[in-house]
Amino acid sequence: MNPSQGLLGSIWHHSIQSIRGLRYKASARKYPTVFVDDVVLDKPRYGFRKERQPLLSQSVTDSVFPAEEIRKLYIEQDKPVPIKFRSRSDKIARRNLEKYADEIASGEAHFKLGQKQVYLPKARIALLRSNAKHTPYQAKFLVPRNFNKLDLRDYLWHVYGLRALNITVQLLHAKFERSMTDMGRYRGPQYKKMTIDMEEPFVWPQLPAEAKSFSETIENQTDIIEIKNSLGSDKDKQTNAFDGLYKKPVLPNKFITKSFKQEAEKKMNKYNETVTLKSNKDLVNQFLGY
């Protein structure tokens, strides 16, 4: 049977054309020319969005407890009150707020005190410098891991008379450290931080210039000791890498005795006294005109 005749022939012919059509790629010169002025865009099918009035639940914006007022608005307009506005949570919150204000005005504790009496607390609590995200009304503490929010609030109230209005907790992991014996890597114990909100602001005082310079010298000394005591491939890594990422300090090899140091200090004090005496004499002579 000739494939160009009959039904099978037509199917074979169309299949060959479809295969050739997949490989066909028209050039840009054969694209039809279209002008912008001739193009007509379709109109929106449903029209533009309508501006609707806000809901009753969105109309109350100047109240601390909006659920009560929103519930009254729905009842006045004979509309069913939504489920989330049917509870009496705002009434309880208002009552707690009034109780809290009375306790602060009378100088009492704003929370329920614990029944366990601790006379000599063993917990170590350290006040930390606040981060950039904290406000002056927030303070951060380093507390033991067995401490919870209630313990810190009770501790600050009884020991320092400080009100912790709100407390957040962070349980952080320690950094990896290397063992000097087997060079194994391990983590230290976790540590816990707590941030409290206070009534009055507190700003850390600035460090004096002497303490700042002393801390810088201590940091430099620790860096020098770490580089000097490094082992293996870490030895002289920062000094010899690319000719000077770190300037190696020149340390004195001779030991200065205590007696020599005292004699040198006496000589320096005597020299300073003579210099100041000479300057004072020059000023007096200049004043008297000699």
C-alpha positions in Angstrom: 0.0 0.0 0.0 1.3 3.4 -1.0 1.7 5.6 2.2 0.7 8.7 0.2 -2.8 7.3 -0.4 -5.8 6.8 2.0 -6.2 7.6 5.7 -2.9 6.3 6.8 -1.2 8.4 4.2 -2.8 11.6 5.5 -1.9 10.8 9.1 1.7 10.1 8.1 1.9 13.4 6.1 0.5 15.5 9.1 2.9 13.8 11.5 5.9 14.7 9.4 4.7 18.3 9.1 4.2 18.6 12.9 7.7 17.3 13.5 9.1 19.8 11.0 7.1 22.6 12.6 8.8 22.0 16.0 12.1 22.7 14.5 11.0 25.7 12.6 12.1 29.1 14.0 10.9 32.3 12.4 13.3 35.3 12.1 12.5 38.7 13.5 12.3 40.2 10.0 9.1 38.2 9.3 7.3 39.4 12.5 4.2 41.6 11.7 4.7 45.3 12.3 2.5 46.7 15.1 2.0 50.4 15.9 1.2 51.5 19.5 -1.7 53.8 18.3 -3.5 50.8 16.7 -3.4 48.7 19.9 -6.7 48.9 22.0 -6.4 47.5 25.5 -9.3 45.6 27.0 -11.4 47.4 29.6 -11.4 46.0 33.2 -14.0 43.3 33.5 -15.4 44.1 36.9 -14.6 47.8 37.2 -12.5 49.5 39.8 -12.5 48.6 43.5 -15.0 50.4 45.6 -14.1 52.4 48.6 -16.0 50.9 51.5 -16.5 52.2 55.0 -14.4 50.7 57.8 -15.9 47.9 59.9 -17.2 48.6 63.4 -14.3 46.7 64.9 -11.9 49.1 63.0 -13.6 52.3 64.2 -12.3 52.2 67.8 -8.7 53.2 67.8 -8.2 55.4 70.9 -8.9 53.0 73.7 -6.7 50.7 75.8 -9.5 48.1 76.0 -11.4 48.3 72.7 -13.3 45.0 73.0 -15.9 46.5 75.4 -16.6 49.6 73.2 -16.8 47.5 70.0 -19.2 45.1 71.6 -21.4 48.1 72.6 -21.4 49.4 69.0 -22.5 46.1 67.6 -25.3 45.9 70.2 -26.5 49.5 69.5 -26.8 48.8 65.8 -28.6 45.5 66.3 -25.8 43.4 64.7 -24.4 40.1 65.8 -21.3 40.5 67.9 -18.3 38.6 66.6 -17.0 35.7 68.7 -13.7 37.3 69.5 -15.5 40.3 71.1 -17.9 38.3 73.2 -15.4 37.4 76.0 -14.9 39.4 79.1 -11.1 39.6 78.9 -11.1 43.4 78.7 -13.0 43.6 81.9 -10.5 41.4 83.7 -7.6 43.3 82.2 -9.1 46.6 83.4 -9.5 45.3 86.9 -5.9 44.0 86.9 -4.7 47.4 85.7 -6.5 49.3 88.4 -5.1 46.9 91.0 -1.6 47.3 89.6 -1.9 51.1 89.8 -3.1 50.9 93.4 -0.2 48.7 94.4 2.4 51.0 92.8 0.9 54.0 94.4 1.0 52.3 97.8 4.5 51.0 97.3 3.6 47.3 97.5 4.7 44.5 95.3 2.8 44.3 92.0 2.8 40.5 92.0 2.0 37.6 94.3 4.9 37.0 96.6 6.4 33.5 97.0 6.0 31.6 100.3 9.5 30.2 100.5 11.8 32.4 102.6 15.4 32.7 101.5 17.7 34.7 103.9 21.1 34.2 102.2 20.6 33.7 98.5 23.5 31.9 96.7 22.6 32.9 93.2 25.0 35.1 91.3 23.3 37.7 89.2 25.4 40.1 87.0 24.1 43.3 85.4 25.3 43.5 81.8 25.6 46.4 79.4 22.5 46.7 77.2 22.6 46.2 73.5 21.8 48.8 70.9 18.3 47.5 70.5 17.5 48.1 74.2 15.9 51.2 75.5 17.0 53.0 78.7 13.9 51.4 80.4 15.4 47.9 79.9 18.2 46.1 81.8 19.9 42.8 81.0 21.1 40.3 83.6 23.2 37.2 83.5 21.5 34.7 85.8 22.0 31.0 86.8 20.4 28.4 84.5 18.0 27.2 87.2 16.5 30.7 87.5 13.1 31.5 86.0 11.2 34.7 85.5 9.5 34.5 88.9 12.7 34.0 90.7 14.4 37.0 89.1 11.3 39.2 89.7 11.2 38.2 93.4 15.0 38.6 93.8 15.1 42.1 92.4 12.1 43.2 94.5 13.3 41.9 97.8 17.1 42.7 97.5 17.1 46.0 95.5 13.4 47.1 95.5 13.4 47.1 91.7 10.1 46.4 89.9 10.5 44.0 86.9 7.4 44.8 84.8 8.1 42.4 82.0 10.8 39.7 81.6 12.2 37.9 78.6 14.6 35.0 78.7 17.5 34.0 76.4 19.2 30.6 76.8 22.5 30.9 74.8 25.1 28.3 73.9 28.7 28.7 74.7 31.5 29.1 72.2 33.7 26.3 70.9 37.0 25.9 72.7 40.1 23.9 72.0 41.8 21.6 74.5 45.5 22.1 74.9 46.2 18.4 75.5 44.4 16.6 72.6 43.3 19.8 70.6 39.7 18.5 70.7 36.9 21.0 70.2 34.2 21.2 72.9 31.5 23.5 74.1 31.2 25.0 77.6 28.0 25.1 79.6 25.1 27.1 78.4 24.3 30.5 80.0 21.0 32.3 80.5 20.2 36.0 80.1 17.1 37.9 81.2 15.9 41.3 80.1 13.5 43.3 82.3 11.4 46.4 81.7 11.6 49.1 84.4 9.6 52.1 85.5 12.5 54.5 85.5 15.3 54.8 82.9 18.9 53.9 83.6 21.9 54.9 81.5 25.4 53.4 82.0 28.0 55.9 83.0 30.9 56.5 80.6 34.2 54.9 81.4 37.1 57.2 82.4 40.0 57.6 80.1 42.3 55.7 82.4 40.2 52.6 82.5 39.7 52.7 78.7 43.5 52.9 78.1 44.1 50.2 80.7 41.6 47.8 79.0 43.3 48.5 75.6 46.7 47.6 77.0 45.3 44.4 78.6 43.8 43.4 75.3 47.1 44.0 73.5 49.0 42.0 76.0 46.6 39.1 75.7 46.9 39.1 71.9 50.7 39.1 72.3 50.6 36.2 74.7 48.3 34.2 72.4 50.5 34.7 69.4 53.7 33.8 71.4 52.2 30.6 72.9 50.6 29.4 69.6 51.6 25.9 68.4 51.7 24.0 65.1 50.5 25.8 62.1 49.1 28.7 64.2 52.6 29.7 65.1 53.6 33.1 63.5 50.5 32.9 61.3 49.6 36.5 61.7 53.2 37.8 61.6 54.5 36.1 58.5 51.3 36.0 56.4 51.6 38.3 53.4 54.4 40.4 55.0 52.7 42.2 57.8 49.1 41.7 58.7 50.3 42.0 62.2 53.3 43.9 63.4 55.3 41.6 65.8 56.0 43.4 69.1 59.6 43.7 70.3 59.6 42.4 73.9 62.5 43.1 76.3 64.6 40.0 77.1 66.3 41.4 80.2 64.7 41.3 83.5 64.5 44.5 85.6 65.0 44.0 89.3 62.8 45.7 91.9 65.7 47.7 93.4 66.8 49.0 90.0 63.2 50.1 89.3 63.0 52.0 92.6 66.3 53.8 91.9 65.1 54.7 88.4 61.8 56.1 89.7 63.7 58.2 92.3 65.9 59.7 89.7 63.0 60.5 87.4 61.1 62.2 90.3 64.2 64.2 91.2 64.6 65.2 87.5 61.0 66.3 87.3 61.3 68.4 90.5 64.3 70.2 89.1 62.6 70.9 85.8 59.5 72.3 87.5 61.6 74.4 89.9 63.6 75.9 87.0 60.4 76.8 85.1 59.0 78.5 88.2 62.2 80.5 88.7 62.1 81.6 85.1 58.5 82.8 85.5 59.4 84.8 88.7 62.4 86.4 87.0 60.3 87.3 84.0 57.6 88.8 86.3 60.2 90.9 88.2 62.0 91.9 85.1 65.4 90.4 85.9 
